[in-house]
Amino acid sequence: MEHGIRRNCFRWLLLAFLGLVVLGILAAYNGPHSAANQKLAATNVAQEALDRGQFSFAKANIEGAKMVVTGNAVSQETKLTACAAAQASLKEKSMLGLPGVVATVSCSIVAPGDAAVAQAAAPAVQKVVSSAAVNCQAQLNDISKLGPVQFAMKGTSITAGTDVLDKVAQTLGSCTQFKIEIGGHTDSGGDEAMNLNLSQRRANAVRTYLVNKGVAADRLIAKGYGETKPLVADRAVIGVDSQDRAKNRRTEFTIVSN
């Protein structure tokens, strides 16, 4: 009987040992494969954000634990907005800062005015500046999602969105190395020239508000675009408001230089 007990104990110990071996093999296999799958998913998230933003020139690729956004942009504004879109999407999906997956986003898009192009001898400095610019732009984009800045009908008095502007002013207090363009946009209702003039006056009003909140005037550039840069196609009946028109009436904050 004692011999049978010993045999059973040995059998159970052997099975337990084999189980541990199998678990070890599975862990060794699934560990890197799981990380690889997460990196692939993160790359897809970043690329989808770029595609949604119509940044067809930009590509997202994972290098180690860094999401690298590459391409050739027509301007610094477009470059920074594209990188900020990818970063914001990764952050929204809780993929940014994930150990072993995506630690940071590197904005490697080439655009006119890049210090890396003009000063190839100082690439390390340019990387720091680009990273700071992308982070600041991402913060401004997040704030803009809180709600629109609204004005009196055909006027420049701010009727809603001062809480958004207060947050913009606070953010600019920590992004002091950059100049910011305040872009005013209207819908396509009314005369085109009048819309252009109205958008400029509204951008000026926002600039004045931010200056009164402590942002240095020489850092703020007010620019009215009128109806020339709609977010969505405006198919509303003339004289009738619509959701499309509401989306096109907006104020945008964009880093333009350092």
Wavefront OBJ file of the C-alpha trace (Angstrom):
o trace
v 0.000 0.000 0.000
v 2.793 2.360 0.897
v 4.363 1.598 -2.466
v 1.081 2.552 -4.222
v 0.899 5.847 -2.358
v 4.445 6.696 -3.374
v 3.653 5.856 -6.970
v 0.595 8.144 -6.943
v 2.574 10.973 -5.353
v 5.255 10.624 -7.983
v 2.619 10.645 -10.703
v 1.036 13.858 -9.370
v 4.397 15.531 -9.000
v 5.247 14.604 -12.573
v 1.937 15.985 -13.853
v 2.434 19.193 -11.869
v 5.940 19.585 -13.282
v 4.713 19.016 -16.832
v 1.929 21.548 -16.241
v 4.441 24.173 -15.148
v 6.554 23.465 -18.222
v 3.532 23.926 -20.499
v 2.561 27.162 -18.748
v 6.113 28.432 -19.136
v 6.103 27.656 -22.836
v 2.742 29.392 -23.305
v 3.918 32.441 -21.375
v 7.098 32.641 -23.422
v 5.065 32.377 -26.625
v 2.199 34.704 -25.742
v 4.332 37.416 -24.124
v 6.041 38.759 -27.244
v 3.089 37.888 -29.472
v 0.706 39.806 -27.201
v 2.995 42.854 -27.259
v 3.282 42.578 -31.035
v -0.498 42.482 -31.361
v -0.836 45.529 -29.122
v 1.723 47.412 -31.198
v -0.144 46.524 -34.378
v -3.412 47.699 -32.833
v -1.784 50.972 -31.721
v -0.387 51.542 -35.212
v -3.855 51.024 -36.679
v -5.381 53.487 -34.194
v -2.810 56.171 -35.060
v -3.172 55.607 -38.814
v -6.976 55.700 -38.643
v -6.775 59.044 -36.833
v -4.529 60.409 -39.586
v -6.885 59.120 -42.266
v -9.939 60.611 -40.531
v -8.177 63.955 -40.410
v -7.475 63.687 -44.159
v -3.720 63.671 -43.597
v -3.159 61.299 -46.515
v 0.544 62.209 -46.632
v 1.197 60.891 -43.111
v 2.044 57.334 -42.083
v 2.257 55.851 -38.585
v 4.822 53.152 -37.830
v 5.962 51.636 -34.547
v 9.708 51.611 -33.872
v 10.530 49.913 -30.604
v 8.237 51.611 -28.101
v 7.930 54.786 -30.175
v 5.103 55.633 -32.584
v 6.761 57.482 -35.463
v 4.623 59.664 -37.743
v 6.315 60.358 -41.083
v 5.479 62.106 -44.334
v 5.807 65.439 -46.118
v 3.444 68.245 -45.099
v 2.763 71.520 -46.882
v 3.168 73.591 -43.702
v 4.204 73.506 -40.063
v 0.545 73.948 -39.104
v -0.480 70.820 -41.005
v 2.468 68.858 -39.633
v 1.697 69.628 -35.997
v -2.035 69.078 -36.383
v -1.460 65.654 -37.953
v 0.900 64.507 -35.202
v -1.426 65.858 -32.526
v -4.320 63.894 -34.041
v -2.370 60.622 -33.853
v -1.246 61.321 -30.299
v -4.736 62.301 -29.129
v -6.250 59.121 -30.572
v -3.670 56.906 -28.844
v -4.271 58.758 -25.598
v -8.037 58.370 -25.960
v -7.628 54.596 -26.409
v -5.284 54.436 -23.365
v -2.463 53.206 -25.595
v -0.042 56.083 -25.040
v 2.461 55.387 -22.278
v 1.651 51.666 -22.303
v 4.823 49.853 -21.106
v 6.520 47.962 -23.898
v 4.035 49.179 -26.508
v 3.881 52.950 -27.119
v 5.923 55.120 -24.767
v 5.984 58.275 -26.910
v 4.935 59.718 -30.266
v 7.713 61.038 -32.499
v 6.683 63.669 -35.041
v 9.039 63.001 -37.960
v 6.949 64.692 -40.655
v 8.982 67.013 -42.872
v 7.578 70.500 -43.511
v 8.865 73.855 -44.801
v 10.695 75.729 -42.076
v 11.921 72.671 -40.194
v 15.020 73.463 -38.185
v 16.115 69.882 -38.894
v 16.259 70.758 -42.593
v 17.924 74.131 -42.195
v 20.188 73.102 -39.310
v 21.079 69.457 -39.795
v 23.864 69.904 -37.257
v 21.391 70.183 -34.372
v 18.870 67.341 -34.747
v 18.624 66.652 -31.017
v 17.404 70.181 -30.254
v 14.825 69.985 -33.035
v 13.414 66.752 -31.611
v 12.816 68.362 -28.240
v 11.102 71.387 -29.789
v 8.903 69.230 -32.052
v 7.835 67.043 -29.143
v 6.890 70.082 -27.058
v 4.961 71.583 -29.971
v 3.025 68.363 -30.549
v 2.128 68.103 -26.858
v 0.907 71.703 -26.725
v -1.119 71.296 -29.920
v -2.715 68.129 -28.545
v -3.769 70.013 -25.408
v -5.307 72.805 -27.488
v -7.172 70.256 -29.617
v -8.573 68.570 -26.506
v -9.761 71.901 -25.134
v -11.496 72.765 -28.412
v -13.562 69.579 -28.075
v -15.139 70.924 -24.873
v -17.423 73.193 -26.887
v -17.528 76.022 -29.428
v -16.826 79.685 -28.864
v -20.034 81.455 -29.870
v -20.713 85.043 -30.830
v -23.681 87.360 -31.120
v -25.523 87.064 -34.439
v -23.423 88.806 -37.109
v -21.368 90.317 -34.281
v -18.188 89.842 -32.274
v -19.461 89.759 -28.687
v -18.602 86.384 -27.143
v -21.838 84.798 -25.892
v -20.588 81.300 -24.994
v -17.325 79.435 -24.628
v -15.445 81.720 -22.253
v -14.710 78.653 -20.110
v -12.990 77.133 -23.143
v -10.987 80.314 -23.718
v -9.969 80.368 -20.054
v -8.526 76.861 -20.440
v -6.740 77.927 -23.634
v -5.158 80.825 -21.755
v -4.095 78.486 -18.956
v -2.532 76.035 -21.420
v -0.679 78.790 -23.246
v 0.818 79.733 -19.904
v 2.761 76.459 -19.984
v 3.526 76.608 -23.728
v 5.254 79.961 -23.668
v 7.826 79.156 -26.369
v 5.231 79.098 -29.161
v 3.161 81.585 -31.110
v -0.459 80.656 -31.670
v -2.755 81.391 -34.576
v -6.379 82.076 -33.684
v -8.293 80.954 -36.758
v -11.804 82.326 -37.226
v -14.162 80.353 -39.480
v -17.738 80.978 -40.636
v -20.348 78.947 -42.500
v -21.214 79.640 -46.129
v -24.398 81.530 -45.393
v -24.318 85.133 -46.571
v -21.835 87.113 -48.628
v -18.341 85.623 -48.921
v -16.534 88.934 -48.396
v -18.682 89.760 -45.378
v -17.980 86.326 -43.891
v -14.248 86.852 -44.321
v -14.461 90.207 -42.567
v -16.652 88.790 -39.795
v -14.281 85.885 -39.154
v -11.344 88.289 -38.853
v -13.188 90.498 -36.370
v -14.200 87.480 -34.303
v -10.626 86.173 -34.282
v -9.554 89.633 -33.098
v -12.154 89.462 -30.310
v -10.802 86.113 -29.115
v -7.265 87.481 -29.235
v -8.312 90.448 -27.088
v -9.970 88.105 -24.586
v -6.830 85.974 -24.257
v -4.612 89.042 -23.892
v -6.878 90.231 -21.070
v -6.340 86.813 -19.473
v -2.589 87.346 -19.413
v -1.371 85.853 -22.702
v 1.310 88.046 -24.318
v -0.121 89.899 -27.319
v 2.949 89.235 -29.474
v 2.325 85.483 -29.191
v -1.174 85.639 -30.681
v -1.934 85.939 -34.395
v -5.596 86.513 -35.318
v -6.521 85.214 -38.772
v -9.972 85.165 -40.365
v -10.653 82.497 -43.000
v -14.318 83.173 -43.595
v -15.994 80.214 -45.304
v -12.875 79.001 -47.157
v -12.035 76.038 -44.876
v -15.249 74.156 -44.038
v -15.033 71.016 -41.914
v -18.055 69.490 -43.645
v -19.945 70.166 -46.857
v -22.621 72.809 -46.281
v -25.755 71.658 -48.088
v -28.215 73.634 -45.993
v -31.041 75.528 -47.642
v -30.215 79.205 -48.032
v -31.438 81.099 -44.997
v -31.910 77.942 -42.911
v -29.396 76.890 -40.251
v -28.165 73.292 -39.961
v -25.794 71.092 -37.977
v -23.289 71.289 -40.824
v -23.240 75.056 -40.676
v -22.841 74.939 -36.908
v -19.772 72.689 -37.282
v -18.184 75.066 -39.774
v -18.612 78.067 -37.462
v -15.629 77.627 -35.199
v -12.461 79.053 -33.672
v -9.259 77.027 -33.986
v -5.982 77.381 -32.088
v -2.857 76.295 -33.942
v 0.840 76.474 -33.096
v 2.564 78.250 -35.970
v 6.139 78.851 -34.763
v 8.501 78.847 -31.814
l 1 2 3 4 5 6 7 8 9 10 11 12 13 14 15 16 17 18 19 20 21 22 23 24 25 26 27 28 29 30 31 32 33 34 35 36 37 38 39 40 41 42 43 44 45 46 47 48 49 50 51 52 53 54 55 56 57 58 59 60 61 62 63 64 65 66 67 68 69 70 71 72 73 74 75 76 77 78 79 80 81 82 83 84 85 86 87 88 89 90 91 92 93 94 95 96 97 98 99 100 101 102 103 104 105 106 107 108 109 110 111 112 113 114 115 116 117 118 119 120 121 122 123 124 125 126 127 128 129 130 131 132 133 134 135 136 137 138 139 140 141 142 143 144 145 146 147 148 149 150 151 152 153 154 155 156 157 158 159 160 161 162 163 164 165 166 167 168 169 170 171 172 173 174 175 176 177 178 179 180 181 182 183 184 185 186 187 188 189 190 191 192 193 194 195 196 197 198 199 200 201 202 203 204 205 206 207 208 209 210 211 212 213 214 215 216 217 218 219 220 221 222 223 224 225 226 227 228 229 230 231 232 233 234 235 236 237 238 239 240 241 242 243 244 245 246 247 248 249 250 251 252 253 254 255 256 257 258
